[in-house]
Amino acid sequence: MNPPDPHTYLPQRIVNGSIKPDGFEISTAEKKQLIPWNSIQLICLGLVEEPALEMPKNFYTQIRDTFKHFFSKEEKQNEGQPVRQTYYLEMFVSGQTLPLRMESTSINYRSFIEEVDYVSSSNFKKFLLLLTAKLPDCVFTESIYAILENQKSNIKKFGNIYEFQRDCQERWLKQQPKA
């Protein structure tokens, strides 16, 4: 597989799928396909932390918060800007020019795992366990093992999706045989 062109690198987003005995069946916006297990060569995972957009407060809420702050005896601590955290999974498959991408908050886990919990992070971990079991020869990034071993401090964090994408592409290029 040739490395993706950095100027046109736009992964195919996995919308749905399932784990089959002979491969990973996925649906993207363009098509539905079965990816044989032995063709998946690299899976990257990263935690993207982007500033979350705050909704503007209505008039009542602004007045209430102003009075609350004015009459409060405690010093208000700097809360900082809220952050949205999303796990992204990027999959490089032999024979495909672009990688496949999954976003942990957009996965329908019912199609991948048998017993779904109410907690998305638990479902994501179950999904990763199934995936790693099916791919003994695949290269996984350290962040996948950190999630599986409950070591959240070892998960690689990125300030935006482009930093994650660049890291994945660099890993893919390092893995490719020299011509």
KOLKOLNU-201027 format. One record per residue: x, y, z negated of N, C-alpha, C in turn; residue number from 1; residue in three letters. Coordinates in steps of 0.05 Angstrom, whole numbers, plus 5000, padded with zeros to 4 digits. Layout:
<senus>
n_xx,n_yy,n_zz,ca_xx,ca_yy,ca_zz,c_xx,c_yy,c_zz,seq,type
X,Y,Z,X,Y,Z,X,Y,Z,NUM,ALA
...
</senus>
This chain:
<senus>
n_xx,n_yy,n_zz,ca_xx,ca_yy,ca_zz,c_xx,c_yy,c_zz,seq,type
5017,4976,5000,5000,5000,5000,5018,5025,5000,1,MET
5012,5043,5017,5026,5068,5018,5016,5086,4996,2,ASN
5034,5102,4984,5025,5120,4963,5006,5141,4973,3,PRO
4986,5149,4957,4968,5170,4966,4982,5196,4972,4,PRO
4973,5210,4992,4983,5236,4998,4975,5255,4976,5,ASP
4995,5269,4963,4988,5286,4940,4969,5309,4948,6,PRO
4968,5316,4973,4950,5338,4981,4922,5330,4986,7,HIS
4917,5304,4990,4890,5294,4995,4882,5272,4975,8,THR
4896,5271,4953,4892,5250,4933,4866,5256,4919,9,TYR
4845,5241,4926,4819,5243,4913,4809,5215,4908,10,LEU
4812,5205,4884,4803,5177,4879,4774,5172,4885,11,PRO
4768,5147,4892,4740,5139,4895,4728,5134,4868,12,GLN
4706,5147,4862,4694,5144,4835,4676,5120,4834,13,ARG
4682,5102,4815,4665,5078,4812,4639,5087,4798,14,ILE
4617,5080,4811,4591,5088,4800,4579,5065,4784,15,VAL
4583,5041,4793,4572,5017,4780,4589,4993,4788,16,ASN
4584,4971,4775,4598,4947,4782,4593,4924,4763,17,GLY
4608,4903,4767,4606,4880,4749,4632,4863,4751,18,SER
4636,4847,4731,4659,4829,4731,4650,4802,4740,19,ILE
4661,4793,4762,4655,4767,4773,4678,4748,4770,20,LYS
4674,4722,4772,4696,4703,4769,4719,4707,4790,21,PRO
4711,4715,4815,4731,4718,4836,4740,4747,4840,22,ASP
4730,4766,4825,4738,4794,4829,4721,4814,4814,23,GLY
4729,4839,4819,4716,4862,4807,4697,4873,4827,24,PHE
4671,4871,4824,4652,4881,4843,4645,4909,4835,25,GLU
4649,4928,4853,4645,4956,4847,4627,4969,4868,26,ILE
4615,4991,4860,4600,5008,4878,4611,5036,4875,27,SER
4618,5048,4898,4626,5076,4899,4604,5090,4916,28,THR
4607,5116,4919,4588,5131,4936,4588,5121,4964,29,ALA
4611,5111,4974,4614,5103,5001,4605,5074,5006,30,GLU
4612,5056,4988,4606,5028,4994,4606,5011,4968,31,LYS
4598,4986,4972,4600,4966,4951,4620,4946,4961,32,LYS
4638,4937,4943,4659,4918,4951,4667,4900,4928,33,GLN
4678,4877,4935,4689,4859,4916,4720,4860,4918,34,LEU
4732,4867,4896,4761,4870,4896,4773,4845,4882,35,ILE
4788,4829,4897,4799,4805,4885,4818,4813,4861,36,PRO
4817,4797,4841,4833,4803,4817,4863,4806,4823,37,TRP
4874,4790,4841,4902,4792,4846,4910,4816,4863,38,ASN
4891,4831,4873,4898,4855,4888,4900,4881,4871,39,SER
4891,4879,4846,4893,4902,4828,4922,4902,4816,40,ILE
4937,4923,4822,4965,4923,4815,4972,4941,4791,41,GLN
4958,4963,4788,4964,4982,4767,4939,4994,4756,42,LEU
4936,4996,4730,4914,5010,4717,4925,5030,4697,43,ILE
4918,5055,4701,4926,5077,4684,4903,5086,4667,44,CYS
4908,5094,4643,4888,5105,4625,4898,5129,4612,45,LEU
4882,5149,4609,4890,5174,4595,4866,5187,4583,46,GLY
4871,5202,4562,4850,5218,4549,4853,5247,4558,47,LEU
4833,5256,4572,4833,5284,4582,4818,5301,4562,48,VAL
4832,5322,4552,4819,5340,4533,4817,5367,4546,49,GLU
4792,5374,4553,4787,5399,4567,4769,5417,4549,50,GLU
4772,5443,4550,4755,5460,4534,4726,5456,4542,51,PRO
4709,5452,4522,4680,5449,4527,4667,5476,4529,52,ALA
4649,5478,4548,4635,5504,4551,4614,5507,4529,53,LEU
4614,5530,4516,4594,5535,4496,4569,5548,4509,54,GLU
4546,5539,4500,4522,5551,4509,4518,5578,4496,55,MET
4508,5598,4510,4504,5624,4497,4482,5621,4476,56,PRO
4485,5635,4454,4466,5634,4432,4442,5651,4439,57,LYS
4419,5642,4429,4396,5659,4433,4396,5681,4412,58,ASN
4379,5700,4415,4378,5724,4397,4375,5716,4368,59,PHE
4356,5698,4362,4351,5690,4335,4376,5677,4322,60,TYR
4389,5660,4337,4413,5646,4327,4436,5667,4321,61,THR
4439,5686,4339,4460,5706,4335,4454,5723,4309,62,GLN
4430,5731,4305,4423,5746,4280,4427,5729,4256,63,ILE
4418,5704,4256,4422,5686,4233,4451,5682,4227,64,ARG
4468,5677,4247,4496,5673,4243,4510,5698,4233,65,ASP
4501,5721,4242,4513,5747,4233,4507,5750,4203,66,THR
4482,5746,4195,4475,5749,4167,4489,5728,4149,67,PHE
4490,5703,4160,4504,5682,4145,4533,5689,4140,68,LYS
4546,5700,4160,4574,5707,4158,4577,5732,4139,69,HIS
4559,5751,4141,4560,5775,4126,4557,5769,4096,70,PHE
4538,5752,4089,4532,5746,4061,4548,5723,4050,71,PHE
4563,5710,4066,4579,5687,4057,4602,5697,4040,72,SER
4608,5683,4018,4630,5691,4000,4656,5677,4009,73,LYS
4653,5657,4025,4677,5642,4034,4687,5655,4060,74,GLU
4714,5653,4063,4726,5663,4087,4719,5642,4109,75,GLU
4711,5652,4131,4705,5635,4154,4731,5625,4166,76,LYS
4734,5599,4169,4758,5588,4181,4756,5590,4211,77,GLN
4779,5593,4223,4781,5593,4252,4774,5565,4263,78,ASN
4751,5563,4275,4742,5536,4284,4755,5528,4310,79,GLU
4765,5547,4326,4776,5541,4351,4755,5534,4372,80,GLY
4764,5531,4396,4745,5525,4418,4739,5495,4418,81,GLN
4714,5487,4422,4707,5459,4423,4721,5446,4447,82,PRO
4728,5420,4443,4742,5405,4464,4726,5381,4472,83,VAL
4724,5376,4498,4711,5352,4508,4732,5332,4514,84,ARG
4729,5308,4502,4749,5286,4506,4736,5264,4523,85,GLN
4750,5257,4545,4740,5236,4562,4763,5218,4570,86,THR
4758,5192,4568,4778,5172,4577,4773,5168,4607,87,TYR
4796,5169,4622,4795,5163,4651,4812,5138,4656,88,TYR
4802,5122,4674,4816,5097,4682,4820,5099,4712,89,LEU
4845,5096,4720,4852,5098,4749,4864,5071,4757,90,GLU
4853,5059,4778,4860,5032,4787,4872,5033,4815,91,MET
4896,5022,4818,4909,5021,4844,4907,4993,4855,92,PHE
4897,4991,4879,4891,4965,4891,4906,4962,4917,93,VAL
4919,4939,4921,4934,4935,4946,4914,4935,4969,94,SER
4923,4947,4991,4906,4949,5015,4888,4973,5016,95,GLY
4887,4989,4994,4870,5013,4994,4888,5037,4992,96,GLN
4882,5057,5007,4898,5081,5008,4894,5099,4984,97,THR
4870,5098,4972,4864,5115,4948,4857,5098,4925,98,LEU
4864,5107,4901,4857,5091,4877,4827,5094,4871,99,PRO
4818,5078,4852,4791,5078,4842,4791,5091,4815,100,LEU
4770,5106,4808,4770,5119,4782,4744,5114,4767,101,ARG
4747,5110,4741,4724,5107,4723,4727,5127,4701,102,MET
4704,5138,4693,4703,5157,4671,4687,5144,4648,103,GLU
4699,5142,4624,4687,5127,4602,4659,5137,4595,104,SER
4653,5162,4599,4627,5172,4592,4606,5168,4614,105,THR
4614,5158,4637,4596,5154,4659,4592,5125,4667,106,SER
4602,5107,4651,4601,5079,4658,4574,5067,4647,107,ILE
4561,5051,4664,4538,5036,4655,4549,5009,4645,108,ASN
4555,5007,4619,4568,4984,4608,4551,4959,4610,109,TYR
4525,4961,4612,4508,4937,4615,4515,4920,4639,110,ARG
4525,4933,4659,4532,4918,4683,4559,4904,4681,111,SER
4575,4911,4661,4602,4899,4658,4604,4879,4635,112,PHE
4591,4885,4613,4594,4868,4590,4567,4857,4581,113,ILE
4568,4833,4568,4543,4820,4561,4529,4833,4538,114,GLU
4543,4838,4516,4531,4850,4493,4540,4879,4490,115,GLU
4521,4898,4494,4527,4926,4493,4520,4937,4465,116,VAL
4539,4953,4454,4534,4967,4429,4522,4994,4434,117,ASP
4514,5007,4413,4504,5035,4415,4527,5055,4417,118,TYR
4551,5046,4409,4574,5064,4409,4590,5061,4435,119,VAL
4592,5082,4450,4606,5081,4476,4635,5072,4474,120,SER
4649,5082,4453,4677,5075,4450,4681,5045,4445,121,SER
4662,5033,4432,4663,5004,4427,4659,4989,4453,122,SER
4640,4998,4469,4635,4986,4495,4659,4989,4514,123,ASN
4672,5012,4513,4695,5017,4530,4718,4997,4522,124,PHE
4722,4993,4496,4742,4974,4487,4736,4946,4496,125,LYS
4711,4938,4494,4703,4911,4504,4708,4908,4533,126,LYS
4702,4929,4548,4707,4929,4577,4737,4926,4583,127,PHE
4754,4940,4569,4783,4938,4572,4793,4910,4565,128,LEU
4782,4898,4544,4790,4871,4537,4783,4851,4559,129,LEU
4760,4854,4571,4753,4836,4593,4771,4841,4617,130,LEU
4776,4865,4623,4793,4873,4646,4822,4862,4643,131,LEU
4833,4866,4620,4861,4857,4615,4863,4826,4615,132,THR
4842,4813,4606,4841,4784,4607,4841,4773,4635,133,ALA
4828,4787,4653,4825,4778,4681,4850,4785,4698,134,LYS
4867,4803,4687,4890,4813,4703,4917,4808,4689,135,LEU
4925,4783,4686,4951,4779,4672,4975,4789,4686,136,PRO
4974,4793,4712,4998,4802,4727,4997,4832,4734,137,ASP
4976,4845,4725,4973,4874,4731,4990,4890,4711,138,CYS
4998,4914,4719,5013,4932,4702,4992,4951,4689,139,VAL
4993,4953,4663,4975,4971,4648,4992,4992,4634,140,PHE
4981,5016,4632,4995,5037,4617,4993,5032,4587,141,THR
5011,5045,4572,5012,5041,4543,4986,5049,4530,142,GLU
4972,5068,4541,4947,5078,4529,4925,5056,4528,143,SER
4925,5038,4547,4906,5016,4546,4912,4998,4522,144,ILE
4937,4992,4518,4944,4975,4494,4939,4990,4468,145,TYR
4943,5017,4468,4937,5032,4444,4908,5031,4436,146,ALA
4890,5032,4456,4861,5030,4450,4855,5002,4439,147,ILE
4866,4982,4452,4860,4954,4444,4871,4948,4416,148,LEU
4893,4962,4408,4905,4957,4382,4896,4978,4362,149,GLU
4876,4994,4368,4865,5015,4350,4887,5035,4341,150,ASN
4904,5042,4359,4925,5062,4354,4920,5087,4370,151,GLN
4899,5101,4363,4891,5125,4378,4912,5146,4381,152,LYS
4930,5147,4361,4951,5168,4363,4971,5162,4385,153,SER
4972,5138,4395,4990,5131,4417,4978,5133,4445,154,ASN
4953,5143,4447,4940,5146,4472,4951,5172,4485,155,ILE
4959,5171,4510,4970,5194,4523,4947,5214,4530,156,LYS
4952,5239,4522,4932,5260,4526,4940,5279,4548,157,LYS
4920,5289,4562,4925,5307,4584,4907,5332,4581,158,PHE
4916,5355,4589,4901,5380,4587,4879,5383,4608,159,GLY
4882,5367,4630,4861,5368,4651,4864,5343,4668,160,ASN
4845,5339,4685,4845,5315,4702,4868,5314,4722,161,ILE
4878,5338,4730,4900,5338,4750,4926,5329,4738,162,TYR
4931,5335,4712,4954,5325,4699,4953,5294,4697,163,GLU
4930,5284,4690,4927,5255,4689,4932,5242,4717,164,PHE
4920,5254,4737,4922,5244,4764,4952,5244,4773,165,GLN
4966,5265,4767,4995,5267,4774,5011,5245,4760,166,ARG
5005,5241,4734,5019,5220,4719,5014,5192,4732,167,ASP
4989,5187,4739,4982,5161,4752,4997,5157,4778,168,CYS
4997,5179,4794,5011,5177,4820,5041,5172,4817,169,GLN
5053,5185,4797,5082,5181,4792,5087,5152,4784,170,GLU
5070,5142,4767,5073,5114,4758,5070,5095,4782,171,ARG
5051,5101,4799,5047,5084,4823,5072,5085,4841,172,TRP
5083,5109,4845,5106,5111,4863,5130,5097,4852,173,LEU
5134,5098,4825,5156,5084,4812,5154,5054,4815,174,LYS
5129,5044,4816,5124,5015,4818,5128,5004,4846,175,GLN
5127,5021,4866,5129,5012,4894,5158,5004,4900,176,GLN
5160,4982,4916,5187,4973,4924,5201,4994,4942,177,PRO
5226,4997,4938,5242,5016,4955,5245,5006,4983,178,LYS
5240,5023,5003,5241,5015,5031,5269,5016,5042,179,ALA
</senus>
